[in-house]
Structures are given as C-alpha cells and as structure tokens.
Amino acid sequence: MKRYERLGRIRRMDPVEQASEIYRLTVAYEFPWDFTRALELALYRTYAVPSIGGLLARTAELTGRSQKRYDDTSLLLDAVVEHGFDSEEGRTAVRRINRMHRSYDISNDDMRYVLSTFVVMPKRWIDAYGWRRLSRHEIVASTVHYRTLGQRMGIKDIPTSYEQFEACLDSYEQAHFGWDEGARAVSDATLDLMASWYPRPLAPVLRTVTLALLDEPLLRAFRYTPPGPAVRALVRRAVRARGRAVRLFPPRRAPHYARQNWEIKSYPEGYRLERLGTRPVPGLRGCPVRHGDDSAVQ
C-alpha cells in the first residue's frame, strides 16, 4: 500500500452514508496519535468554560481520579469508533455516556459546545501538525459522525456542517471563557496526569511543552503565564517536524484504537463497557446536582 492510497479509498466513499467508516479509517489508520492529542485538547479546553470546569471540580472525578476519568472517556468514545453506533458495543457506550451526563444539570448549550470541540479541534490540530491535512471527505464524515453522537445523546440544535460547528465553538468560547478557581484545579490535575505518564524529572518540561501548545484565550482563562515566544516556536516546530517525518513512513496496515494507547492504565486485566464511567449518587460528592429528566436516549 502506498502512502496516499487509503486517502484515495476515502475519497471514493460517500462521506454522509459511510461517515463512521471514513471516520474510523481516519482515526485508526491515518492519524491515531494526532486524534488522541487533539481530543485530549478538545476536552481540556472545555474546562475554561466555568459552568463546565466548575462542575467537574465539584464532582472531584478529574481531580481525585484523573487517570480513570481519562481512561473511561477515551474507551467509551473509542468503542463507538471501533464498532459503530448500531453495534452492541456502540449502544452500550452511548447508554453509559447518557446515564452519566443525565446525572447532572448540564445545559444544552454546554453539551453542544463540547460536541463542537470534538469536530473542530482534530481538524485544527491535524492541519497544523499532521502528516497531511484532512480531506473534505474526512471533514464531512467527522461532522456527520458527531452529529449522530449528539442526536443519540439528545442534544438539541446541533450544527449541520463543519463551518457551523466551528462558528459555534468560536462564539461560545468568546462569550464564556473565563476564570474559575475549580476549573483551574481541574486543569492543573489534568496537566499533572499527562506529566505522570513520563519519568518524574521531566514533569516541568512536559508542563511547559503543553502550555506552549495552548492558544492565548485558553491561557488567559486559566491565568497561566505563557511560555516565551522562543519556547512556543520551538515546541510547535518540533510537533510539525514529527508530522513531516510520519509522512515518510509506510502507511499503517493495522488499526490502532484508543484502547491500545499506552496512556490507558486503569484496566490491565481488561474492562467491560457497561462498568465504565461514573455512577454518581444524588446528594453525595460525586453528584452535586440531580437532573430532572432521567429518560435515556440510545
């Protein structure tokens, strides 16, 4: 197989009718490392919206059990990518996602914003750092894939195109990014988690590298001191150089899913999808607010 052969296959597919298959090829074959980094960034930037970051701080899931929360989120989203929405695994994963979110009083606007990050941030990351840019077929397929996820989560007024998702994300962040003490604690815990995957002496360097990849509005919302221009330029050039190097490698012949990532550490003996995620109890630490509608969308 030649380097761009799979892209040619994707371009011969229907980006609407075969959206999830195109998305699977893009995520698991073409850009597995990049999608992992981009989706980490997508979730991370949602903390800068105080209604989201503050709620996450009150649940203490991301500050007290950061690794498990990271793993469960990755595995649940990954099950839909690997097996499809209508598979037993896909339905189980969406059911768990719905039951977790319905335990909290989360606004539709916040849910739609989080969904927008899943669509927009991978494209922005890959266009900046990937071994090639995403094709229009892949952009459309990703949009359709996440529209489907949003519909099965019961989110209302979902954007219908990538451009609408991008406008939704940018306008929501401009209106809602801001300081929240709890959100900053969640951010710090997430940075600590990422640093914990590497030898301890590297932690300060890894924190600086991560901050160098963040944009100014995100740094301001968390009140982080930005790394200097030289550091930011060096880090970003290094990540772009990785993408150029990957372009020279042979294309991946076997899929790589998030469950295979070495950063997933909570389940060395395996896991069951129906047992992943939080099970908050009303009135206890894990569930500060009970949602009034317990109906399930599957």
C-alpha positions in Angstrom: 0.0 0.0 0.0 1.3 3.5 -0.9 1.3 6.4 1.4 -1.8 8.1 0.0 -3.7 5.0 -1.2 -6.1 5.0 1.8 -6.9 8.6 1.2 -7.8 7.7 -2.4 -10.2 5.0 -1.0 -11.7 7.5 1.4 -12.4 9.9 -1.5 -14.3 7.2 -3.4 -16.6 6.7 -0.4 -19.8 8.6 0.4 -18.9 11.0 3.3 -22.5 11.0 4.6 -23.7 7.4 4.1 -20.3 6.0 5.1 -19.4 8.7 7.6 -18.5 6.5 10.5 -16.4 4.1 8.4 -14.5 7.0 6.9 -14.0 8.4 10.4 -12.7 5.0 11.6 -10.2 4.9 8.8 -9.0 8.4 9.5 -8.8 7.9 13.3 -7.4 4.3 13.5 -5.2 4.2 10.4 -4.3 7.7 9.2 -3.9 9.8 12.4 -4.2 7.7 15.6 -1.6 9.7 17.5 -2.9 13.0 16.3 -6.5 12.3 17.1 -5.5 11.2 20.6 -3.7 14.5 21.2 -6.4 16.6 19.5 -9.3 15.0 21.5 -7.3 15.5 24.7 -7.0 19.1 23.8 -10.7 19.2 22.9 -11.8 18.0 26.3 -9.2 20.1 28.1 -10.3 23.4 26.6 -13.9 22.8 27.8 -12.7 23.3 31.4 -12.2 27.0 30.6 -16.0 27.4 30.4 -16.7 28.0 34.2 -20.1 26.1 34.1 -18.2 23.1 32.8 -14.9 23.3 34.6 -16.6 24.3 37.9 -19.0 21.3 37.7 -16.1 18.9 37.0 -14.3 20.3 40.0 -17.3 19.7 42.3 -17.6 16.1 41.1 -13.9 15.6 42.0 -13.6 13.0 39.3 -10.9 14.8 37.4 -9.1 16.0 40.5 -9.4 12.8 42.6 -9.4 10.0 39.9 -7.9 11.7 36.9 -6.5 8.6 35.3 -9.7 6.6 35.5 -11.8 9.5 34.2 -9.4 10.0 31.3 -9.4 6.2 30.5 -13.2 5.8 30.7 -13.8 8.8 28.5 -11.4 7.5 25.9 -12.7 4.0 26.0 -16.3 4.9 25.7 -15.8 7.2 22.7 -13.4 4.7 21.1 -16.0 1.9 21.3 -18.3 3.8 19.0 -15.5 4.4 16.6 -14.3 0.8 16.5 -17.7 -1.0 16.5 -20.2 1.6 15.1 -23.3 3.2 16.6 -25.6 0.3 16.0 -23.3 -2.5 17.4 -23.9 -3.9 20.9 -20.7 -2.2 22.0 -21.7 1.2 20.4 -25.1 1.1 22.0 -23.7 0.2 25.4 -21.1 3.0 25.2 -23.7 5.7 24.3 -26.0 4.4 27.0 -23.3 4.8 29.6 -22.4 8.3 28.3 -26.1 9.3 28.5 -26.6 8.0 32.0 -23.5 9.8 33.3 -24.4 13.1 31.8 -28.1 12.9 32.9 -26.9 12.7 36.5 -26.0 16.4 36.3 -27.8 19.7 35.4 -25.8 20.4 32.2 -27.2 22.9 29.8 -27.9 22.0 26.2 -25.6 24.9 25.2 -22.7 23.4 27.1 -23.3 20.0 25.7 -23.4 21.3 22.1 -20.2 23.2 22.8 -18.4 20.1 24.0 -19.6 18.3 20.9 -18.3 21.1 18.8 -14.8 20.6 20.2 -14.8 17.0 19.0 -15.4 18.2 15.5 -13.3 21.3 15.3 -10.1 20.6 17.3 -9.0 17.5 15.4 -9.1 19.3 12.1 -7.2 22.3 13.5 -4.6 20.1 15.1 -4.1 17.9 12.1 -4.0 20.9 9.7 -1.2 22.4 11.9 0.7 19.3 12.9 -0.4 16.2 10.9 1.5 14.5 8.1 -1.2 15.8 5.7 -4.3 18.0 6.0 -7.7 16.4 6.3 -9.6 16.0 3.1 -13.1 17.4 2.6 -14.5 13.9 2.7 -12.9 13.4 6.1 -14.2 16.7 7.5 -17.7 16.0 6.3 -17.6 12.4 7.7 -16.3 13.6 11.1 -19.2 16.2 11.2 -21.8 13.5 10.4 -20.3 11.1 12.9 -20.5 13.6 15.8 -23.9 14.9 14.7 -25.1 11.2 15.1 -23.5 11.0 18.5 -25.1 14.3 19.5 -28.5 13.1 18.3 -28.2 9.9 20.3 -27.3 12.0 23.4 -30.4 14.1 22.9 -28.6 17.3 22.2 -30.7 19.9 20.5 -30.0 22.4 17.7 -26.9 20.6 16.6 -24.9 22.3 13.8 -25.3 20.7 10.4 -21.9 21.5 8.8 -18.3 21.8 9.9 -18.4 25.5 9.4 -21.4 25.8 11.7 -19.6 23.7 14.4 -16.6 25.9 14.1 -18.7 29.1 14.4 -20.5 27.6 17.4 -17.2 26.8 19.1 -15.6 30.1 18.5 -18.6 32.2 19.5 -19.2 30.1 22.7 -15.6 30.4 23.8 -15.5 34.2 23.1 -18.7 34.6 25.2 -18.0 32.1 28.0 -14.2 31.5 28.6 -13.3 32.9 32.0 -11.6 32.3 35.3 -13.0 29.8 37.8 -10.9 28.5 40.7 -12.3 25.0 40.5 -11.7 24.9 36.7 -8.1 25.8 37.3 -7.8 23.0 39.8 -9.2 20.6 37.1 -6.7 22.0 34.6 -3.8 21.6 37.0 -4.8 18.0 37.7 -5.0 17.2 34.0 -1.5 18.6 33.4 -0.2 16.6 36.3 -1.9 13.5 34.9 -0.2 13.9 31.5 3.2 14.5 33.2 2.7 11.4 35.2 3.0 9.2 32.1 6.7 10.1 31.8 9.7 10.0 34.2 9.2 12.4 37.1 12.2 14.6 36.3 10.6 15.5 33.0 7.4 16.9 34.6 8.4 20.6 34.5 9.5 20.3 30.9 6.3 18.5 29.9 4.1 21.1 31.6 6.0 23.8 29.6 5.6 21.9 26.4 1.8 21.5 26.9 1.4 25.2 27.8 3.3 26.1 24.6 0.7 24.3 22.5 -2.2 26.2 24.1 -3.7 29.3 22.5 -3.9 32.7 24.2 -7.6 32.7 25.2 -7.1 29.3 26.9 -4.0 30.5 28.8 -5.8 33.7 29.9 -8.8 31.8 31.1 -6.7 29.6 33.4 -4.3 32.5 34.3 -1.3 30.6 33.2 1.9 32.5 32.4 2.6 31.8 28.7 5.9 30.3 27.8 8.2 32.7 25.9 7.9 33.1 22.2 11.1 31.2 21.5 9.9 28.2 23.6 6.5 28.2 21.9 8.0 28.4 18.4 10.4 25.6 19.2 7.7 23.3 20.6 5.4 23.9 17.7 8.2 23.4 15.1 9.1 20.1 16.8 5.5 18.8 16.6 5.3 19.8 13.0 8.6 18.1 12.3 7.1 14.9 13.7 4.3 15.1 11.2 6.7 15.6 8.3 8.6 12.6 9.5 5.5 10.4 9.7 4.8 11.3 6.0 7.9 9.3 5.1 6.9 6.1 6.9 4.9 3.3 5.3 1.1 3.6 5.8 -0.3 1.8 8.8 -1.6 -1.7 7.9 -3.4 -2.5 11.1 -5.8 -0.2 13.0 -4.7 1.4 16.2 -7.6 2.3 18.6 -7.6 4.4 21.8 -7.8 1.2 23.9 -4.3 0.3 22.7 -2.8 3.6 23.8 -0.2 3.2 26.5 -1.7 6.1 28.4 -4.7 4.0 29.2 -3.6 2.4 32.6 -6.7 1.7 34.7 -7.6 -1.7 33.4 -4.6 -4.0 33.0 -6.9 -7.1 33.3 -9.4 -5.7 30.8 -12.7 -3.9 31.2 -16.4 -4.1 30.4 -18.1 -1.1 28.8 -21.2 -1.2 30.9 -19.0 -0.7 34.0 -17.0 2.3 32.8 -17.7 5.8 33.9 -19.2 7.4 37.0 -22.2 6.3 38.9 -23.0 9.4 41.0 -25.4 9.4 43.9 -27.7 12.4 44.4 -26.5 14.5 47.4 -23.1 12.9 47.6 -19.8 14.4 46.4 -20.0 12.7 43.0 -23.3 14.3 42.1 -23.8 17.9 43.2 -27.0 18.5 41.2 -29.5 16.0 40.0 -31.0 16.4 36.6 -34.8 16.5 36.4 -35.1 14.2 33.3 -33.9 10.7 33.6 -35.1 9.5 30.3 -32.5 7.7 28.2 -31.6 8.3 24.6 -29.9 5.3 23.0 
